[in-house]
Amino acid sequence: VLPAPAPAEVPDDAIAALRRATGGRYVVERRLGGGGMATVYLARHALLDTPLALKVLHPHLAGDPEMRTRFRREAEAAARLQHPHVCPIVDYGVSG
């Protein structure tokens, strides 16, 4: 039995902007955490109703071409991984 999902946070400006940037493909529920390079959000695929993790490069790093390239390469490398304990990469995109 799975635990009941946590209630969605009241969207802050970052979550509202992320919802707009994904064009409605994903329903962004809440921030899960982050690190030095990115923030990770819990989301759901709008049509398939499947859970997702959205990893978003920090805005102060997004202006750096080298960091954008690094982030893209990380997504490409992770997309080649297939393991039950690794989240599959299902999408990659650029906004703004």
DRENTOR-653400 format. One record per atom (N, C-alpha, C): atom name; y, z, x negated. Coordinates in nm, 4 decimals, padded with zeros to 6 digits. Layout:
BEGIN
{rec CA; {Y; Z; X}}
...
This chain:
BEGIN
{rec N; {-00.1167; 00.0000; -00.0847}}
{rec CA; {00.0000; 00.0000; 00.0000}}
{rec C; {00.1234; 00.0000; -00.0896}}
{rec N; {00.2137; -00.0909; -00.0644}}
{rec CA; {00.3367; -00.0989; -00.1415}}
{rec C; {00.4404; -00.0041; -00.0846}}
{rec N; {00.5234; 00.0535; -00.1700}}
{rec CA; {00.6297; 00.1408; -00.1191}}
{rec C; {00.7327; 00.0595; -00.0423}}
{rec N; {00.8007; 00.1265; 00.0482}}
{rec CA; {00.9051; 00.0585; 00.1262}}
{rec C; {01.0143; 00.0123; 00.0309}}
{rec N; {01.0706; -00.1062; 00.0561}}
{rec CA; {01.1762; -00.1538; -00.0328}}
{rec C; {01.2985; -00.0642; -00.0259}}
{rec N; {01.3655; -00.0542; -00.1408}}
{rec CA; {01.4881; 00.0249; -00.1458}}
{rec C; {01.5951; -00.0443; -00.0632}}
{rec N; {01.6822; 00.0314; 00.0005}}
{rec CA; {01.7880; -00.0325; 00.0782}}
{rec C; {01.8796; -00.1132; -00.0135}}
{rec N; {01.9260; -00.2258; 00.0357}}
{rec CA; {02.0156; -00.3103; -00.0428}}
{rec C; {02.1493; -00.2393; -00.0616}}
{rec N; {02.2037; -00.2540; -00.1811}}
{rec CA; {02.3339; -00.1941; -00.2080}}
{rec C; {02.4421; -00.2688; -00.1328}}
{rec N; {02.5493; -00.2003; -00.1057}}
{rec CA; {02.6677; -00.2682; -00.0540}}
{rec C; {02.7137; -00.3586; -00.1673}}
{rec N; {02.7305; -00.4882; -00.1408}}
{rec CA; {02.7596; -00.5792; -00.2510}}
{rec C; {02.8938; -00.5500; -00.3183}}
{rec N; {02.8889; -00.5415; -00.4510}}
{rec CA; {03.0130; -00.5311; -00.5254}}
{rec C; {03.0611; -00.6739; -00.5544}}
{rec N; {03.1708; -00.6856; -00.6270}}
{rec CA; {03.2264; -00.8182; -00.6538}}
{rec C; {03.1290; -00.9067; -00.7306}}
{rec N; {03.0549; -00.8487; -00.8265}}
{rec CA; {02.9611; -00.9271; -00.9062}}
{rec C; {02.8473; -00.9808; -00.8200}}
{rec N; {02.7939; -00.8979; -00.7315}}
{rec CA; {02.6849; -00.9429; -00.6443}}
{rec C; {02.7354; -01.0479; -00.5462}}
{rec N; {02.8528; -01.0275; -00.4902}}
{rec CA; {02.9096; -01.1265; -00.3976}}
{rec C; {02.9301; -01.2602; -00.4687}}
{rec N; {02.9810; -01.2573; -00.5919}}
{rec CA; {03.0017; -01.3809; -00.6684}}
{rec C; {02.8683; -01.4479; -00.6999}}
{rec N; {02.7669; -01.3689; -00.7328}}
{rec CA; {02.6352; -01.4233; -00.7629}}
{rec C; {02.5730; -01.4879; -00.6392}}
{rec N; {02.5904; -01.4258; -00.5255}}
{rec CA; {02.5402; -01.4848; -00.3998}}
{rec C; {02.6039; -01.6210; -00.3765}}
{rec N; {02.7347; -01.6320; -00.4013}}
{rec CA; {02.8027; -01.7617; -00.3848}}
{rec C; {02.7533; -01.8628; -00.4882}}
{rec N; {02.7367; -01.8179; -00.6120}}
{rec CA; {02.6976; -01.9074; -00.7209}}
{rec C; {02.5576; -01.9653; -00.7013}}
{rec N; {02.4695; -01.8924; -00.6363}}
{rec CA; {02.3333; -01.9432; -00.6152}}
{rec C; {02.3251; -02.0367; -00.4952}}
{rec N; {02.4352; -02.0544; -00.4280}}
{rec CA; {02.4381; -02.1508; -00.3181}}
{rec C; {02.3476; -02.1162; -00.2027}}
{rec N; {02.3172; -01.9898; -00.1853}}
{rec CA; {02.2336; -01.9491; -00.0724}}
{rec C; {02.0850; -01.9643; -00.0970}}
{rec N; {02.0439; -02.0114; -00.2163}}
{rec CA; {01.9000; -02.0236; -00.2449}}
{rec C; {01.8331; -01.8878; -00.2539}}
{rec N; {01.9110; -01.7871; -00.2995}}
{rec CA; {01.8569; -01.6544; -00.3200}}
{rec C; {01.9424; -01.5519; -00.2478}}
{rec N; {01.8769; -01.4490; -00.1979}}
{rec CA; {01.9467; -01.3365; -00.1357}}
{rec C; {01.9485; -01.2257; -00.2409}}
{rec N; {02.0635; -01.2021; -00.3003}}
{rec CA; {02.0763; -01.1012; -00.4062}}
{rec C; {02.0865; -00.9644; -00.3400}}
{rec N; {01.9938; -00.8761; -00.3731}}
{rec CA; {01.9873; -00.7457; -00.3080}}
{rec C; {02.0592; -00.6358; -00.3859}}
{rec N; {02.0300; -00.6238; -00.5154}}
{rec CA; {02.0932; -00.5169; -00.5926}}
{rec C; {02.0729; -00.5398; -00.7414}}
{rec N; {02.1522; -00.4677; -00.8185}}
{rec CA; {02.1420; -00.4718; -00.9645}}
{rec C; {02.0241; -00.3853; -01.0061}}
{rec N; {01.9391; -00.4394; -01.0947}}
{rec CA; {01.8266; -00.3622; -01.1461}}
{rec C; {01.8592; -00.2967; -01.2794}}
{rec N; {01.9333; -00.3658; -01.3629}}
{rec CA; {01.9648; -00.3123; -01.4942}}
{rec C; {02.0268; -00.4203; -01.5802}}
{rec N; {02.0393; -00.3913; -01.7066}}
{rec CA; {02.0980; -00.4892; -01.7959}}
{rec C; {02.0866; -00.4466; -01.9396}}
{rec N; {02.1296; -00.5358; -02.0259}}
{rec CA; {02.1260; -00.5101; -02.1688}}
{rec C; {02.2481; -00.5689; -02.2345}}
{rec N; {02.2370; -00.5955; -02.3619}}
{rec CA; {02.3495; -00.6462; -02.4374}}
{rec C; {02.3882; -00.7884; -02.4046}}
{rec N; {02.2948; -00.8654; -02.3485}}
{rec CA; {02.3187; -01.0063; -02.3241}}
{rec C; {02.3337; -01.0420; -02.1763}}
{rec N; {02.2688; -00.9675; -02.0888}}
{rec CA; {02.2636; -01.0091; -01.9494}}
{rec C; {02.2429; -00.8913; -01.8553}}
{rec N; {02.2638; -00.9197; -01.7269}}
{rec CA; {02.2368; -00.8250; -01.6190}}
{rec C; {02.1243; -00.8837; -01.5341}}
{rec N; {02.0352; -00.7981; -01.4853}}
{rec CA; {01.9223; -00.8426; -01.4035}}
{rec C; {01.9392; -00.7867; -01.2626}}
{rec N; {01.9190; -00.8739; -01.1649}}
{rec CA; {01.9339; -00.8377; -01.0236}}
{rec C; {01.8025; -00.8609; -00.9497}}
{rec N; {01.7760; -00.7786; -00.8515}}
{rec CA; {01.6650; -00.8001; -00.7591}}
{rec C; {01.7150; -00.8948; -00.6514}}
{rec N; {01.6358; -00.9981; -00.6236}}
{rec CA; {01.6728; -01.0957; -00.5215}}
{rec C; {01.5467; -01.1412; -00.4494}}
{rec N; {01.5664; -01.2219; -00.3472}}
{rec CA; {01.4559; -01.2831; -00.2730}}
{rec C; {01.4877; -01.4297; -00.2555}}
{rec N; {01.3855; -01.5125; -00.2616}}
{rec CA; {01.4041; -01.6543; -00.2324}}
{rec C; {01.4362; -01.6649; -00.0842}}
{rec N; {01.5443; -01.7313; -00.0510}}
{rec CA; {01.5930; -01.7340; 00.0874}}
{rec C; {01.4937; -01.7974; 00.1836}}
{rec N; {01.4237; -01.9025; 00.1427}}
{rec CA; {01.3318; -01.9707; 00.2341}}
{rec C; {01.1894; -01.9169; 00.2275}}
{rec N; {01.1436; -01.8830; 00.1076}}
{rec CA; {01.0056; -01.8384; 00.0907}}
{rec C; {00.9889; -01.6874; 00.1067}}
{rec N; {01.0993; -01.6136; 00.1062}}
{rec CA; {01.0989; -01.4675; 00.1191}}
{rec C; {01.0112; -01.4012; 00.0129}}
{rec N; {01.0174; -01.4537; -00.1102}}
{rec CA; {00.9436; -01.3958; -00.2209}}
{rec C; {01.0410; -01.3243; -00.3140}}
{rec N; {00.9978; -01.2134; -00.3754}}
{rec CA; {01.0879; -01.1393; -00.4636}}
{rec C; {01.1123; -01.2136; -00.5951}}
{rec N; {01.2307; -01.1949; -00.6488}}
{rec CA; {01.2709; -01.2575; -00.7745}}
{rec C; {01.3536; -01.1606; -00.8554}}
{rec N; {01.3580; -01.1842; -00.9836}}
{rec CA; {01.4539; -01.1170; -01.0709}}
{rec C; {01.5493; -01.2267; -01.1186}}
{rec N; {01.6784; -01.2049; -01.1014}}
{rec CA; {01.7795; -01.2988; -01.1500}}
{rec C; {01.8425; -01.2392; -01.2741}}
{rec N; {01.8368; -01.3122; -01.3835}}
{rec CA; {01.8985; -01.2673; -01.5080}}
{rec C; {02.0242; -01.3495; -01.5299}}
{rec N; {02.1369; -01.2816; -01.5441}}
{rec CA; {02.2673; -01.3479; -01.5518}}
{rec C; {02.3362; -01.3093; -01.6822}}
{rec N; {02.3728; -01.4091; -01.7607}}
{rec CA; {02.4436; -01.3872; -01.8857}}
{rec C; {02.5760; -01.3174; -01.8575}}
{rec N; {02.6093; -01.2173; -01.9388}}
{rec CA; {02.7360; -01.1463; -01.9209}}
{rec C; {02.8530; -01.2444; -01.9296}}
{rec N; {02.9529; -01.2301; -01.8423}}
{rec CA; {03.0671; -01.3234; -01.8425}}
{rec C; {03.1380; -01.3342; -01.9777}}
{rec N; {03.1508; -01.2227; -02.0504}}
{rec CA; {03.2206; -01.2297; -02.1792}}
{rec C; {03.1412; -01.3081; -02.2836}}
{rec N; {03.0121; -01.3301; -02.2608}}
{rec CA; {02.9301; -01.4108; -02.3514}}
{rec C; {02.9170; -01.5552; -02.3043}}
{rec N; {02.9376; -01.5779; -02.1758}}
{rec CA; {02.9190; -01.7113; -02.1184}}
{rec C; {03.0179; -01.8130; -02.1747}}
{rec N; {03.1304; -01.7677; -02.2270}}
{rec CA; {03.2274; -01.8597; -02.2849}}
{rec C; {03.1912; -01.9063; -02.4245}}
{rec N; {03.0893; -01.8457; -02.4832}}
{rec CA; {03.0470; -01.8795; -02.6194}}
{rec C; {02.9330; -01.9814; -02.6136}}
{rec N; {02.9552; -02.1046; -02.6628}}
{rec CA; {02.8503; -02.2079; -02.6564}}
{rec C; {02.7194; -02.1650; -02.7240}}
{rec N; {02.7295; -02.0906; -02.8326}}
{rec CA; {02.6090; -02.0446; -02.9024}}
{rec C; {02.5276; -01.9495; -02.8159}}
{rec N; {02.5950; -01.8598; -02.7437}}
{rec CA; {02.5244; -01.7649; -02.6564}}
{rec C; {02.4615; -01.8367; -02.5367}}
{rec N; {02.5327; -01.9353; -02.4825}}
{rec CA; {02.4752; -02.0135; -02.3711}}
{rec C; {02.3491; -02.0860; -02.4177}}
{rec N; {02.3536; -02.1425; -02.5373}}
{rec CA; {02.2365; -02.2127; -02.5914}}
{rec C; {02.1215; -02.1147; -02.6122}}
{rec N; {02.1520; -01.9983; -02.6655}}
{rec CA; {02.0491; -01.8962; -02.6857}}
{rec C; {01.9842; -01.8540; -02.5538}}
{rec N; {02.0669; -01.8346; -02.4529}}
{rec CA; {02.0181; -01.7945; -02.3204}}
{rec C; {01.9283; -01.9033; -02.2607}}
{rec N; {01.9713; -02.0304; -02.2726}}
{rec CA; {01.8911; -02.1430; -02.2222}}
{rec C; {01.7579; -02.1515; -02.2958}}
{rec N; {01.7611; -02.1357; -02.4275}}
{rec CA; {01.6365; -02.1422; -02.5060}}
{rec C; {01.5414; -02.0286; -02.4684}}
{rec N; {01.5975; -01.9124; -02.4407}}
{rec CA; {01.5144; -01.8000; -02.3960}}
{rec C; {01.4446; -01.8354; -02.2645}}
{rec N; {01.5182; -01.8961; -02.1725}}
{rec CA; {01.4600; -01.9367; -02.0437}}
{rec C; {01.3515; -02.0423; -02.0649}}
{rec N; {01.3779; -02.1381; -02.1525}}
{rec CA; {01.2787; -02.2433; -02.1797}}
{rec C; {01.1519; -02.1846; -02.2412}}
{rec N; {01.1676; -02.0937; -02.3365}}
{rec CA; {01.0513; -02.0319; -02.4004}}
{rec C; {00.9728; -01.9478; -02.2998}}
{rec N; {01.0439; -01.8692; -02.2190}}
{rec CA; {00.9770; -01.7840; -02.1198}}
{rec C; {00.9074; -01.8681; -02.0132}}
{rec N; {00.9607; -01.9853; -01.9834}}
{rec CA; {00.8998; -02.0718; -01.8820}}
{rec C; {00.7625; -02.1229; -01.9263}}
{rec N; {00.7374; -02.1225; -02.0558}}
{rec CA; {00.6076; -02.1678; -02.1069}}
{rec C; {00.5022; -02.0572; -02.1052}}
{rec N; {00.5453; -01.9340; -02.0816}}
{rec CA; {00.4513; -01.8214; -02.0792}}
{rec C; {00.3824; -01.8113; -01.9437}}
{rec N; {00.2555; -01.7830; -01.9470}}
{rec CA; {00.1804; -01.7583; -01.8239}}
{rec C; {00.0923; -01.6365; -01.8462}}
{rec N; {00.1293; -01.5273; -01.7827}}
{rec CA; {00.0553; -01.4023; -01.7972}}
{rec C; {00.0839; -01.3172; -01.6738}}
{rec N; {-00.0149; -01.2425; -01.6251}}
{rec CA; {00.0070; -01.1618; -01.5043}}
{rec C; {00.1167; -01.0564; -01.5175}}
{rec N; {00.1519; -01.0184; -01.6405}}
{rec CA; {00.2530; -00.9154; -01.6609}}
{rec C; {00.3872; -00.9721; -01.7076}}
{rec N; {00.4030; -01.1033; -01.6945}}
{rec CA; {00.5284; -01.1694; -01.7308}}
{rec C; {00.5810; -01.2427; -01.6079}}
{rec N; {00.7063; -01.2155; -01.5730}}
{rec CA; {00.7673; -01.2844; -01.4591}}
{rec C; {00.7786; -01.4336; -01.4894}}
{rec N; {00.7311; -01.5193; -01.4001}}
{rec CA; {00.7465; -01.6634; -01.4244}}
{rec C; {00.8921; -01.7056; -01.4065}}
{rec N; {00.9323; -01.8050; -01.4830}}
{rec CA; {01.0661; -01.8626; -01.4689}}
{rec C; {01.0549; -01.9726; -01.3640}}
{rec N; {01.1324; -01.9606; -01.2561}}
{rec CA; {01.1241; -02.0587; -01.1479}}
{rec C; {01.2502; -02.1446; -01.1365}}
{rec N; {01.3572; -02.1053; -01.2083}}
{rec CA; {01.4822; -02.1798; -01.1965}}
{rec C; {01.5735; -02.1444; -01.3126}}
{rec N; {01.6662; -02.2318; -01.3398}}
{rec CA; {01.7695; -02.2084; -01.4388}}
{rec C; {01.8916; -02.2846; -01.3922}}
{rec N; {02.0071; -02.2276; -01.4071}}
{rec CA; {02.1249; -02.2993; -01.3624}}
{rec C; {02.2501; -02.2525; -01.4322}}
{rec N; {02.3560; -02.3304; -01.4135}}
{rec CA; {02.4860; -02.3012; -01.4705}}
{rec C; {02.5877; -02.3039; -01.3574}}
{rec N; {02.6769; -02.2065; -01.3590}}
{rec CA; {02.7806; -02.2000; -01.2573}}
{rec C; {02.9142; -02.1784; -01.3254}}
{rec N; {03.0145; -02.2513; -01.2791}}
{rec CA; {03.1491; -02.2307; -01.3307}}
{rec C; {03.1733; -02.2812; -01.4683}}
